[in-house]
Amino acid sequence: MAWEQETTLAYYNDNARQFADNTRDVDFHNMQQQFLERIAVSGHILDFGCGSGRDSHYFLSQGYKVTALDGADELATLAEKYIGQKVIRQFFTDFAEVDAYDGVWACASLLHLPETDLRKVLHNLAMSLHSGGILYASFKYGDFSGMRHGRYFTDMTETHWQYITKDIALWKNLSLWITGDVREGRSAELWLNILCQRMP
């Protein structure tokens, strides 16, 4: 396992309870609905990096089938209790499924991968979607890459996203837009939101 992944996972395992408590009740309804509008009712969603289980819990409540996955064992344990089902423990770089999901939800999870790993994982996520399937991803907005607050981050801009995905022929970018952080007191922090579609 690369040091970036090892260090980041150690942070989330050591701070799982605090992280879950701080993120579980954040109102993310607007983003969730923009994603679900493109997913067939009762479709199968992969919550890639489910964290506290907030989004898996919502998708399940709306009648969708959800597979939740996280690399941090302590977070996965807390998420399991919250959503009432098993959470897969897997490193992002080990993920490899084909034609399995109608949607992939990667909210603030891919941003912990260095760029080389990010390209590989994005390709594998594209492969995991059915034709026409949808990916949502979000990154802190900017050009920074490196350690920040005990975790590795790759920040993202529209231009950089276009660059790193230009060789992934399976993706069609549907929408890229910037929002402020929805957590209380952090609205000045900007995020890049991305919706993509798996091409036939």
N, C-alpha and C positions, 0 to 999 in steps of 0.2 A: 504494500500500500504506500502511495506517495506521501511525503511528509505533510503536504498541504491538507490532504484528506484526513490523515491521522490526527493532526493538531486540531482541525475543525471538529471532528467527531468527539475528541476528548473534551472540547469546550461544551458541546451540547450534552454529553453524558454527565459532566460535572455540574451543569447548570440547568438540567432538564426541568425540574419543578418550577423554578423561577421563570424560565422561558415559556413553558406551557401556560402558567398563570397570567403572563403578560400578553399573550397572543390569542388565547382561546376565545375571548369574548370581543375581540376587535370586530367592528362592523365592516365586513368585506362584501356586503350584499351586491353592490353595484358591479363589481368585477365578476363575482360568481354568476350573476344573471347574464352578463354579456357573453360569457363562456357557454352557459347552459342553453341560451337561445339557438346555438348552433349544433347542439347535441340532441339526437332523437330521444323522446321521452322513454325512460327505462333503459337507456343506453349504458354502456360499460365504460367507466372512467377510471383511469390510473391516477391516483394522487401521489405524485413523484416527489418524495420528500415531505411527508404529511405532517411533520412536526407535532403540534399538540393534538391534531385530529380535527381542528376547527372546520376545515373545508370538506373533509370526508363526511363529517357529521351532517353538514348542511346538504350535501349531495344525496346522501342516504335518505334524509327527511323529505327530499323532493322526488323520491321514487327511482333514483338511479342505482345501478349496481356499481359498487366501488371496490377497487383493489387499492389498499393503502400500503405504501412502501417508505421505509426510512432507514438510514444507515446507522443512526444512533440508538443503541439498544434501550437506554433509559427513557428516551422520548417515545420510542415505539411502545414500551410498556404502558406509559401514561395514556397514549393515544388509544391503545386497545381498550382500556377501561372506559374511556370516554365514548368511543364509537360502538362498542359492543361486538367487535369482531377482530380477527387476527390481523396484525400488521406484519408485512414481510420485512425481515431484516436483510438488507443487501446494500453493498457499496454501489454507488451510481455507476462507476466504471465497469461493474460486473453485469449490469443489466443488459439482457439480450432476449427480446421476445419478437415475434413476427405476427402481424395481422391479428392483434388480440384486442384492441380497444377502439372505442368510438371517440374518445377524448383523452388527452393527457393534460393534467393540471400540475404545473411546476412553478408554484408560487414561492418566490424567494428561496429557491433551492439550487438551481443550476449556477447561481452566482458564486457558489463556493468552489467551483471547479476552475483550475487553470485552463488557459485557452486551448491547449492541445487536447486535454481530456474533454473539454466542452464540445469541441467539434465532433469527437467520437461519440459522445453520449447523445448529442443532437441527432446524429445519423441513426443511432440505434432507436431513439424515440420515434423518429419518422417511420422506421421499419415496423415498430410495434403497433402503429395505427392502421385501421382499416382504410381503404381508399376513401378520400373525402373527410377523414377524421381530423380533429381540431387539437392544436396545442396552444395552451396559454402558458406564458412564462413571464417572469418579472425580475428585473435587475435594478440595483441602485444605479442612478444615472450619473455618468461621468466616465473618465478615462483611467481611473486608478485600478491597479492590480497589485495585490500583496496582502500582508497581514494587517488586520484592523480589529482591535478589541478582542484579540485571542482567536480570531478566525481568518481564513483566507478568503479574499473577495476578488472577483473580476467584475468591475463595474462596466456599464454598457451605454453606448450612444446608438442612435439610429444608423449612423454611418458604419460604426464598428459591427453592428449586427448584420448589416447587409454584406460586409466583407467576410465575416466568418462563416456565413451560410451560403455564400455564392456558389460553392461547389456541391451543396446538398440539393441536387436536382429534384428531390422529392417534396421540397417545401414550396408553398406559395404564401408569401406574406399577405395577410388580409388587412392588418391594422397595427400600427405602432403609435403609442401615445404616452404622454408624460403626465403623471399625477403626483400630488403631494402625499407624504406618508399619512395613513389614516389613524395612526396611533396618537393619542392625546399628547399635545405639546411638541409634536414632531412634524407638523405640516410643511415646514420649510425644507425637509429632506425630500428630494425628488426621486421618482422611480420611473423606469421605462417599462411599459406594459406591451406585450407582444401577443398577437393572435396569428397563427399560421394554419394552413390546411395541407394535409397530405394529398399529393397529386396522384392520379391513377398510374 
